[in-house]
Amino acid sequence: MTWVITSLCRDKVDMACVEVCPVDCIVQFKGDDPKFPNQLYIDPEECINCGVCEPECPWEAIFEDEQVPEVFAK
């Protein structure tokens, strides 16, 4: 299991989740690649699955990978 930040974060980029992450696995992508719009992402290789980021997100954009609503699965 890992955690995923969905498109609810897109262009909002609140850093509250970054501040509580004990392993700094949350990164922001600001490039021009349409595959990675301006939002925060969780590096699954670095994430320790602690879940402390999820309650800090004001947009409720963070889900366990198996719990991502279908509308945000992309």
C-alpha positions, -999 to +999 in steps of 0.1 A: +000+000+000+011+035-007-005+069-006-015+090-037-023+127-041-051+131-066-060+159-090-079+176-062-045+191-053-039+205-089-029+241-089-037+244-052-005+230-038-010+235+000+022+225+017+007+213+050+012+176+040+049+183+031+055+199+065+044+167+084+060+141+062+088+124+082+107+112+052+102+141+027+086+119+001+061+146-011+074+167-041+060+194-063+062+192-101+061+225-118+072+215-153+054+216-186+047+179-189+009+172-192+014+139-175+025+158-144+005+190-139+013+215-111+005+196-079+021+176-052+031+140-057+041+112-033+073+093-043+062+056-037+098+046-033+104+070-004+069+068+013+069+047+045+031+045+044+026+063+077-004+082+066+003+114+086-001+135+054-037+125+047-054+144+076-033+175+069-046+180+033-072+208+033-084+196-001-089+159+010-068+149-020-047+122-004-059+085-005-044+051+000-037+037-035-064+011-032-090+036-020-087+063-047-122+071-060-127+060-096-132+096-107-096+104-096-080+070-107-064+085-137 
